[in-house]
Amino acid sequence: MDSSSKRIAWVDTLKFIGVFGVYICHFQAEAGYFYTFGFRYLAELFIFISGAMEAISTSELSLFDGIKRKFNSIILPYFFFCFISILIIIFSGEATVNVLLKTSFQYLAGIRNTLFSPILWFLPTLFVISVIFILLKKLIKNRWLILLAGSILFVISETLLPHHPLVEPSWYWNVDSAIYFFFYYALGYALFPYIVKLLSSNSRSMCLAVLISGVFAGAYALAFLLGKDYIAIFLGQVPHSNPIISIASAVVLIWFSILVSQTISSIELFQRIGRNTLYILGSEQIIKHLTPTLFSIFGLNLKIESLSGVIIFTFLAFVAEIYLIVPFLKTFYERILSFVIGPGRTQEKSQIG
C-alpha cells in the first residue's frame, strides 16, 4: 500500500489555507495587499506540499510507470477542467469557431497567463516538476542531492534563461516555470520528515523552537499583510538579492501556514476542502460565471469591493462547491474517464487534492 494515500489532517488543512488564499488573490484589486502577500508564496506552498507527499510515499515504480501515474493523476484532470471551461464559453454564448480553436490551442500549450481559466496553469507545471523529480530520484536518490539539483535549477532560471519565468512565462507546459519552482518541490521532499518529527516532538527544546519560530513567522506575515515586507527591507540593500528574498519570504510564510494549519486542523470542513483541492481549483471558473448569473435572476447585482467581502464570498463559495459542485464534477469526471479509457479502470489520486 502506498502510504501517501493516508490522510494527514494538518496537511489537508494546509491545502485549504492555500486554495483559500489563491481564490482571494484572484480578486486582485478587491483583495487589497493580500494580493501581493498571497502571490509571494501560494504557488510555492502547493509545490512544497506536493514534494512533501513524495517523502511519505512507499511506492517504487519504474520510470515509465512513475511518469504514467503522474500523467493520470495530473494531466487527465487538467484536460477535464479544460473541457469544462470550454463548456462555460459555449453556454455563455461567447463561442465562435475561432474562439474555441484559440482556447483549445492555448490549453494544449498550457502556457501560464494565456489560459481562459488561469488557475489551470499549475497542473502542467506540476506534471513537469514531477517528471524532473522522478528522473532525478532514479539517478541520484539522495534527497539532499535532489535539493541541490533544485537549487541549481533555480539559479539557472534566475540567470541563464532568456526570460524570467515569473514575469514572462513562454515555454510550452510551463517548463520554464517548472525549472524555477522545482526547488520548492525538492525542499518539501527533503524537509517533510523533519517537519513531522519537529511538530510531534514532546521535547521542551523542540516545542520552544517551534514557538519562537512561529512568533517570528507570524510577526513577519502580519507585517507583510499590513504592507511591510521586512525580509525585502533588510535584504534589499544587498546587490542581486531578489532571488534570496523570494526564497526566504516564501519559506517563512510556508512555515507560518504550517503552524496555522496545525492550530485549526481539527475543523472537519477545512480538512474536507483540503482533500478536494484539485476540484476546488478546477471549479473556480464555474463559480465566477455562475454566481453573477444566479444573482441577476433575482434582480441583484453582485458587488464585492473589500477584502472582508472577498473573504466572506470565498468561504460561501467553498461551502457551495464542496457540497454541490465538487460531487457533480467527480461523478462527471469518472463517467468521462470510464467512457474514454474503459469501465473498471481506476484513477490515481492527485497529489494536490
C-alpha positions in Angstrom: 0.0 0.0 0.0 1.2 3.5 -0.9 1.4 5.4 2.3 0.9 8.6 0.5 -2.8 7.7 0.4 -3.1 8.1 4.1 -4.5 11.4 5.1 -2.7 13.8 7.4 -5.2 16.3 9.0 -2.9 19.3 9.1 -1.7 18.7 5.6 -5.3 18.7 4.3 -5.9 21.8 6.3 -2.7 23.4 4.8 -4.1 22.7 1.4 -7.3 24.5 2.4 -5.3 27.5 3.6 -3.5 27.5 0.2 -6.6 27.3 -2.0 -8.5 29.8 0.1 -5.6 32.2 -0.4 -5.5 31.6 -4.1 -9.2 32.4 -4.5 -8.8 35.6 -2.6 -5.7 36.6 -4.6 -7.7 36.2 -7.9 -9.9 39.1 -6.9 -6.8 41.2 -7.4 -7.7 44.8 -6.6 -10.5 43.9 -4.2 -8.1 41.6 -2.3 -6.0 44.7 -1.3 -2.5 44.0 -0.2 -3.4 40.3 0.3 -2.9 40.1 -3.5 0.8 40.8 -3.1 1.1 38.7 0.1 -0.5 35.6 -1.4 1.4 35.6 -4.7 4.6 35.8 -2.8 4.2 32.2 -1.7 1.0 30.3 -2.5 2.2 28.5 -5.7 5.4 27.7 -3.8 3.3 26.3 -0.9 1.3 23.9 -3.1 4.5 22.7 -4.8 6.2 22.3 -1.4 3.2 20.1 -0.3 3.4 18.0 -3.5 7.1 17.4 -2.8 6.4 16.6 0.8 3.9 13.9 -0.2 6.7 12.2 -2.1 8.6 11.9 1.2 5.9 9.6 2.6 5.3 7.5 -0.5 6.4 3.9 -0.3 5.6 3.0 -3.8 8.5 2.0 -6.1 7.7 2.3 -9.7 9.6 2.1 -12.9 10.4 5.3 -14.8 7.6 4.7 -17.3 5.1 3.7 -14.6 6.0 6.7 -12.5 5.5 9.2 -15.3 2.3 7.4 -16.4 1.0 7.7 -12.9 1.7 11.4 -12.8 0.0 11.8 -16.2 -3.1 10.0 -14.9 -3.3 12.0 -11.7 -2.4 15.4 -13.0 -2.8 15.8 -16.8 -6.1 13.9 -17.2 -7.8 16.1 -14.7 -6.2 19.1 -16.4 -7.8 18.2 -19.7 -11.1 17.5 -17.9 -11.1 21.0 -16.5 -10.1 22.5 -19.8 -13.1 20.8 -21.3 -15.3 22.2 -18.5 -14.0 25.8 -19.2 -14.8 25.4 -22.9 -18.3 24.3 -22.0 -18.6 27.5 -20.0 -17.6 29.5 -23.0 -20.2 27.7 -25.1 -23.0 28.2 -22.5 -22.1 31.9 -22.0 -22.9 32.5 -25.7 -19.4 33.7 -26.5 -18.3 30.7 -28.5 -17.2 31.1 -32.1 -15.0 28.7 -34.1 -12.0 31.0 -33.8 -12.5 31.4 -30.0 -12.9 27.7 -29.5 -9.9 26.8 -31.6 -7.7 29.5 -30.0 -8.8 28.4 -26.5 -8.1 24.7 -27.3 -4.7 25.5 -28.6 -3.9 27.6 -25.5 -4.8 24.7 -23.3 -2.7 22.3 -25.3 0.2 24.6 -25.0 -0.6 25.2 -21.3 1.4 28.5 -21.0 0.7 30.5 -17.9 -1.1 33.8 -18.3 -2.7 32.7 -21.6 -5.4 30.4 -20.4 -9.1 31.2 -20.2 -9.1 29.5 -16.8 -5.9 31.0 -15.4 -5.6 28.7 -12.4 -5.1 25.6 -14.6 -1.5 26.7 -15.4 -0.5 24.9 -12.2 -1.3 21.4 -13.4 1.0 21.1 -16.4 3.7 22.9 -14.3 3.3 20.3 -11.5 3.5 17.5 -14.0 6.8 18.7 -15.5 8.1 19.2 -12.0 7.1 15.6 -11.1 8.8 14.2 -14.2 12.0 16.1 -13.3 11.8 14.7 -9.8 11.2 11.1 -11.0 14.3 11.3 -13.3 16.5 12.8 -10.5 15.3 10.2 -8.0 16.2 7.4 -10.3 19.6 8.9 -11.0 20.8 10.2 -7.6 18.3 9.1 -5.0 19.7 11.1 -2.1 17.2 13.8 -1.0 19.8 16.4 -0.3 21.4 16.0 -3.7 18.0 16.4 -5.2 17.6 19.6 -3.2 21.0 20.7 -4.5 19.8 20.0 -8.1 16.7 22.1 -7.3 18.9 24.9 -6.2 21.0 24.7 -9.4 17.8 24.8 -11.5 16.6 27.8 -9.5 19.8 29.6 -10.2 19.6 28.7 -13.9 16.0 30.1 -14.0 17.2 33.3 -12.5 20.3 33.8 -14.5 20.5 31.8 -17.7 17.0 31.7 -19.2 16.3 34.3 -21.9 13.3 35.5 -19.8 12.2 35.3 -16.1 9.6 32.5 -15.7 7.5 34.6 -13.2 7.5 37.7 -15.3 7.3 36.3 -18.9 6.4 32.6 -18.9 6.5 31.4 -22.5 7.5 27.8 -22.8 5.0 25.0 -23.5 3.6 23.3 -20.5 5.4 25.9 -18.4 8.7 24.1 -18.5 10.4 27.4 -17.6 8.2 27.8 -14.6 8.9 24.2 -13.6 12.6 24.9 -13.6 12.0 27.9 -11.3 9.6 26.1 -8.9 11.3 22.7 -8.7 13.4 23.9 -5.8 10.3 24.0 -3.6 9.2 20.5 -4.6 12.7 19.2 -3.6 12.5 21.3 -0.4 9.3 19.7 0.6 10.6 16.2 -0.2 13.8 16.9 1.8 12.3 18.6 4.9 8.9 16.9 5.4 10.1 14.0 7.6 11.9 16.5 9.8 8.9 18.8 10.0 6.7 15.9 11.1 9.2 14.9 13.7 9.6 18.5 15.0 5.8 19.1 15.2 5.2 15.8 17.0 8.1 16.1 19.4 7.4 16.3 23.2 10.9 17.7 23.8 10.8 21.1 25.6 13.6 22.5 23.4 11.8 21.4 20.3 8.5 22.9 21.4 10.3 26.1 22.3 11.9 26.3 18.9 8.5 25.8 17.2 7.0 28.5 19.4 9.8 31.1 18.8 9.9 30.4 15.1 6.1 30.7 15.0 6.1 34.0 16.7 8.7 35.4 14.3 6.9 33.9 11.2 3.6 35.2 12.4 5.0 38.7 13.0 6.5 38.7 9.5 3.3 37.6 7.9 1.2 40.2 9.8 3.6 43.0 8.9 3.5 41.8 5.3 -0.3 41.9 5.3 0.0 45.5 6.6 2.3 46.5 3.8 5.8 46.0 5.3 7.9 43.2 3.8 10.8 43.2 6.3 12.8 40.5 4.6 12.8 42.6 1.5 13.6 45.7 3.5 16.6 44.0 5.3 18.0 42.2 2.3 17.1 44.7 -0.4 20.3 46.6 0.2 22.3 43.6 -0.9 23.1 43.5 -4.7 21.2 40.9 -6.7 19.3 39.8 -3.6 15.9 39.3 -5.2 16.2 35.5 -5.5 17.3 35.2 -1.9 14.4 37.5 -0.8 11.8 35.4 -2.8 13.0 32.1 -1.3 13.4 33.5 2.3 10.0 35.1 2.4 8.3 32.0 0.8 9.9 29.7 3.3 8.9 31.8 6.3 5.3 32.1 5.0 5.1 28.4 4.3 6.3 27.7 7.9 3.7 30.2 9.2 1.0 28.4 7.2 2.0 25.0 8.5 1.7 26.2 12.1 -1.7 27.8 11.4 -2.9 24.6 9.8 -1.8 22.6 12.9 -3.8 25.0 15.0 -7.1 24.7 13.0 -6.7 21.1 11.7 -9.5 19.8 13.9 -12.1 21.6 11.8 -13.5 18.9 9.5 -14.8 21.3 6.9 -11.3 22.7 6.3 -10.0 19.1 6.0 -12.7 18.2 3.5 -12.0 21.3 1.4 -8.2 20.4 1.5 -8.9 16.9 0.4 -10.7 18.2 -2.7 -8.3 20.9 -3.6 -8.0 19.7 -7.2 -11.7 20.1 -7.8 -11.9 23.3 -5.9 -9.2 24.8 -8.1 -10.8 23.4 -11.3 -14.2 24.8 -10.5 -13.1 28.4 -9.9 -14.4 29.4 -13.4 -17.8 27.8 -12.7 -18.1 29.9 -9.5 -17.0 33.1 -11.4 -19.5 32.6 -14.2 -22.4 31.0 -12.3 -22.7 33.4 -9.3 -23.4 36.6 -11.1 -26.0 34.8 -13.3 -27.7 33.5 -10.2 -27.8 36.9 -8.6 -29.1 38.5 -11.8 -32.0 36.0 -11.8 -33.2 37.6 -8.6 -32.6 41.1 -9.8 -29.5 41.5 -7.8 -26.1 42.9 -8.8 -23.2 41.2 -7.0 -20.5 43.7 -5.9 -17.5 42.8 -3.9 -15.4 45.8 -3.0 -13.4 45.0 0.1 -11.2 42.3 1.5 -13.8 41.3 4.1 -16.4 40.9 1.3 -13.9 38.8 -0.7 -13.3 36.5 2.4 -17.0 36.0 3.1 -17.8 35.3 -0.6 -14.9 32.9 -0.9 -15.9 30.9 2.2 -19.6 30.7 1.0 -18.3 29.7 -2.5 -16.3 26.9 -0.9 -19.3 25.6 1.0 -21.4 25.6 -2.2 -18.6 23.9 -4.1 -17.8 21.2 -1.5 -21.5 20.1 -1.2 -22.8 20.8 -4.7 -20.3 21.4 -7.4 -17.5 19.0 -6.4 -19.7 15.9 -6.1 -21.2 16.7 -9.5 -17.7 17.2 -11.1 -16.4 14.0 -9.5 -19.2 12.0 -11.0 -18.9 13.7 -14.4 -15.2 13.1 -14.5 -15.5 9.5 -13.6 -18.0 8.9 -16.3 -16.0 10.7 -18.9 -12.9 8.7 -17.8 -14.8 5.5 -18.0 -16.0 6.3 -21.5 -12.5 7.3 -22.7 -10.4 4.5 -21.2 -13.0 1.9 -20.5 -15.0 0.8 -17.4 -13.3 -0.8 -14.5 -10.1 1.4 -14.8 -9.3 3.2 -11.6 -7.9 6.7 -11.4 -4.8 7.6 -9.3 -5.4 10.2 -6.6 -3.9 13.6 -7.3 -1.1 15.0 -5.3 -3.0 18.2 -4.6 -6.5 17.1 -4.0 
